Amino acid sequence: MHITNDIKPVTYLKAKAADLLDQINETHRPVIITQNGEPRAVLQDPKSYEEMRNALGLLKLLAQGEEDVRKGNIRPQEEVFSDLERLLREQTP
């Protein structure tokens, strides 16, 4: 990562928005926008954003599953699949 190249002041964003959009869509690296020397926003291409959201969603599901295991909220695999098969048979005309 070239973090020093990926930090831009808000004035740069105002003056070179099209160039900045080209940069993030070509490199797929986010750009940190600063105001008065402080980070204020992150500009990211849509594909990378979607991939990040999907990854976070999977991590959240894993964390929930781990919590269920810690609490003992588990069932044998055979029981789960037999319940699913029964439900599917009931829904099929």
Protein Blocks (a to p, Z undefined) as FASTA:
>chain_A
ZZklmcccfklmmmmmmmmmmmmmmnopacdddeehiafbdcddfklmmmmmmmmmmmmm
mmmmmmmmmnopacdfklmmmmmmmmmmmmpZZ
